[in-house]
């Protein structure tokens, strides 16, 4: 027996893992050299004493003690956790405990094996951190690639729109001359025609020509390159001129337009071309939200508290969800179907209004319509 104990002691002392054998009373009955070094005590002084006092300097068994669970369940236990050593350093210890039972199957002893896996754990954590960082970089690259693709698409669309703008400008000039000629001949016909019924028809033709000329002038004004010059402008004139450009869309979509203009609204010091761009974008968005027809309201009012003019655009369309409202002014974000929206319109509108020291506020609820309120300083 003495030879067996010596052989066991010699064999286990050669193992770098800390090994203890504990009885039911948590007394240490065997400890190898590695375990005595971990406890910072001589082997003989540790034998017969409680494991929690010798190894962990506690007055009672450790919470969630794996060794205690072995005595309770008769099954092996494994725990991995960070511990503070006697030197004050943090160590990650793998604690494995298995039971030794008597002939009747009752657990008499528990063998504790402690393994320092700090280096392995730190390496695993470093690899996990690198994996997370790599995943983050991949997501960023994917997002940047998607933005690049979107930007390329927008640039192509912008180039196409610029070409269309040049064509529209040229076409408007070409149409203006024959319309002026037709208008002149209408005046001559009106002078030489005594028939009242025929005069009425000539008058109708003249009125329609004036309407066409007005639309052409508004289109030319809008398509003309802006020099970003601000001057005193009548906001109601800007709204009406913009509406004349999309009047046909309202008719085709069976949309009713309701205007409530405050006659006391003063002239505003703004870039008329830019403000028209904002008005056009908001109205077009309202029209898109009413595929089956509906109502659009435009109201102007004076806000005395911050000394500003409010322009309210409201529709009874499908509205905007709370989640989408958080990103509605973000570039390239759109709630429209693919190919039907660039995601730049509201972002540009917001930048224009901010450049005028104003603000644009959204009030909407999914299914109940949308309201945009633009405030421009007086």
N, C-alpha and C positions, 0 to 999 in steps of 0.2 A: 504493500500500500504506500509505503514511504517513497519507494522507487517510482510508483505511478504518479504521485503528487509532484515529485521533483521533475519527472519527465514532462508532465503537463505544464508545470511552471516554466520550464526551459522552452518548451515549444511555443507557448503563448507569449512569452517575453519577446520572442523574435518577430511577433506580429506588430505592425505599426499602429493598428487600430487599438483603441482603448477597450479592454474587456474586463467586466466584473461579473461575479456571480453573487446574487442577492437572495436571501431567504425571505420568508413571509413577513418578517418583522423589519424588512428593508435594511437588514444588517449585511455588511460586506463580508463574505466568507472567502472570496478569492478576488485578487486583483493583479493584472499583469503590469509590467514596468511602464508601459505607455500610459496606463490609467493613473498610476501613482504620480507620474510626471504632470499629467493634466491637473490632478488635484494639488500638486505642489507639496506633497507630503511623502514620508517614507511608507513603504508597503505595510510594515508591521503595525504602525500607528493607525492605519486605516481599517485593518481587519477587526471585525467585531463591532464597528461603529456604523451608524446610519449612513446610507449612501447620500441622502440629501444634505447632511451636515458636512461630510467629507468632500463631496464633489461640487456642491452648489452653494454651500454656506447658508443653508436655510434651516429653520427650526421645525418644519413640517414637510411632508411629501409634496412634491411639486404639483401644481395644478395640471390637470389632464395628463398625469403621469402614465407613460406607456407601460412601465413595469407593473404599476398597480392594476392596469387593465388586463395584463397577462395573468395575474393571480386571480382576477375576477372571472375572466372568460375562458382561461385555459388555451387561448389562441395567441399566436405570434402577433406582434405589433411593430409598426414602422412609423417613425415621425421624422420630418425634416424641418428644422427651425433654426433661427439665428439666436446665438447665445453670446453673452459677454464673458470672456475669460478672466482669469485672475490678473492678467496683465492689462486689463481694460479694453482690449481689442475685441472686435466683433468677429465671431466665427459662425459659419454655417455648419451645423452638425446633423449628420444622419444617424438617428438613434434607432437601432434594431434590437428587439427583445424577443427571445423565444423561451418557452417553458421547459422545465425538467420535472417530470411526474414520477410518483412512486408506482409500485405494482398495482395499486388500486386505481390509478389514474388521477390521483390528486396532485396538484401542482405544489411541489415542495420548494423549488428554486426557480429563479429566472436568470438567464444569461443576458447581460447587457453588452452591446457592441456599439461603440461610438466611433464614427468616422468623420474626420474633418474634410468636408467637400467645399470649402470656401473658394478655392481657386476654380473648381469646376462650375460652381454656382455663379461666380462673377463672370466667367467666360460665357456661360449660357445667357446671363442677363445682358452682357455686352452684345452677343449675337442677336438676341431678341430686339435690343435697342437699334442695332444696325438694320435688322429686318424691317422694323417699324419706320426707320428713317428712309430706307430704300423705298418702302411702300408710299411714304409721303412724297418723295421726290418723283416717283412714277406718276402719282396722281396729279402733281403739279405740272409735270411735262404733258400729261394727257390733256389737262385743262388748258395749258398754253397752246397746245396743238389745235384743240377745238376752237379756241379764240382766234388763232391764226387763220384757220379755215373759214370761220365766220367773217373775219375782217376781210379776207380775200374776196369772199362772196359779196360783202358790202361794197368793197371798192369797185368790183365789176358792175354792181347795181348802180353805184353812184356815177360811174362813167356812162352807163347806159342812160341814166336820167339826165345827165348833162347834155348828151347828144339829143335826147328828146326835147330838152329845153331849148337848144339851138334851133331845132326844126320847128318847134312851136313858135318861137320868136320870129323866125323867117316867114312862117305861114301866116302869122298874125299881121305882119307888114304887108304881105301879098293880098290878104283879104281886106285890109283897111282901104286900099285904093278902089277896088270895084264897089265896095259898100258905099264909099263916098260918092262915086259916080251914080249909083242907083238912087241914093238919097237926093242928089241934084236933079235927076230926071223926075223923081216923084214931086219935087217942088214945082218943076215946070208943068207937069201934068195937072197939078192942083190948080195952077193959075189959069190953064186953058180949058178946064172942065167945069161946066156949069151944073152937071148932074150931081145932086146931093148924095145919092146912093153910091155913085162911083167915087166921089170925094171921100166918103167914109172909108172905102176900101183902100184908097191911096194913103189916107191918114194911118190906117192900121199897118200898112207896109212900112211907112216912115217910122212908126213907133218901134216896130220890130228891128229895123235897121239900126236905130239909136241904141236899142238894147244890145245888139250884136257888137256895135262899136264900143259900148261901155265895157262889155265882157272882154273884148280884145285888149282895151287899154289896161284893164286890171291885170290881165294875164301878162302883158308886157312889163307892167310895173313890178309884178311879183317875180318874174323870171330875170329881171335886170339885176346884175351884180350889185350887192350892197356895199357901200363905202363905210358902213357902221357909223353913220352920222345921226346924231340925235337932234330932234327939233320938236317944237310943240305940235302935237297931233291930236285930232279929235278921235277918240277911241271908238265912237259910234260909226264914224266914216270908215275906219279900218275894218271893223266887224262887217259892215254892209258890203264893202268892196270884196272882202274875202268870201262872203256868202255867195256873191254873184258867180264865183268860180265853181262852186259845187252845187248850185241850185238844182241842176239836172239830177244829181245823185239823190237829193232829197225827194224829188218827184218820183223817180224810178223806184225808190225804196218805200214809197208811201209813208214818208215821215213828215209829221207836222212840226213846224218851227214856231216857237213862242218867244217873242222878244219883249223884254221889259227894260226900257232904257230910262235912266234918271237924267232929265234935262239939265240938272244942276251940276252934273259931272264936269269938272274943269278940263282944260287941255292938259295933256301929259307930255312931259319931256322924254321922248322915247325914240328908238330907231323903228320907224313904222314898218319897214320891210321885215325886221326880225319879229316884231309883235304879230304881224300878219302870219308869219310862219307858225307861231305858237297857236294862234286861233285856228288856222287851217288844220293843224295836226290834231287838236282836241276835238274839233267837229268831225273830222274823218274817223277818229276813234269811236265817237258816239254813234256815227252812222254804222260802223262795223259791228257795234254791239246791238244793233236793231235789224237783224236780217229779215224779220217779218213785219217791219214797220213799227212805228211808235212815236214818241214825242221827244223833242230836244228843246230845252229852254236855255236862253241866254239872257242874263240879267246884269245890269250895271248898277252899282250903288256906292255911296260915299261912306267910308268908315272914318268917323271923326276922331276916334281915340288915337290910332297911329297916323292919322292924316294921310289916308291912302284911298285909292279907288279899287273896289273889288269887282272883278268880272267873273261871274258864275256860269259854268257850263254844266248842264244837268241832263241826264237821259234816264229813261225807264227800261234800260236793257238788262242783260243778264248779270251785271255787276262784277266785282272783283273779290276773290276770297281773301281772308285775313292773311294767309301765308303769302300770297302773291303780292299783297300791298307792301310787304317789307322790302321787296326788290323792284317795285314798279319803276323807279327812277334809275335803276342800275343799267349801264350800257349793255346792249345785246340781250337783255331780258325781255321776253315777250310772252303774252298769254295766247297769242294767235296761233293758228295752225302753221306747220312748216311751209315756208314759201309765201306766207301771207303777211309776214311782219318782220321787220329788221331788228326790232328791239332798241333802236336808237332814237326814235321820235320823242318819247317823253324825257329821255336823258337830255336831249338837245333843248327841249322846251324848258326844263328845269335850269339848265345852264344860262339860257337867255334871260330868264326872269331874275335869276340871282345876279347876273351882270347888270341888271337894271335896279339893283338894291331892293328887289321885291321878293315875293315868295309864292310858291304854288303848293296848295294843300289838297289832298285827296280824301274824300269821304265816300265810302262805298261799302256795300254788303252784298254778298253773293245772292243773286236772284231778285234784288230790289232796285237795281240801277246804280249809277255812278255820278258823283259830283266832283268837279274840279273847281277850286276857288283860286283865282290869281289876284294877288294884291300888289299894286304898283304905287309907289310913293307919289304924293302930290308935290 
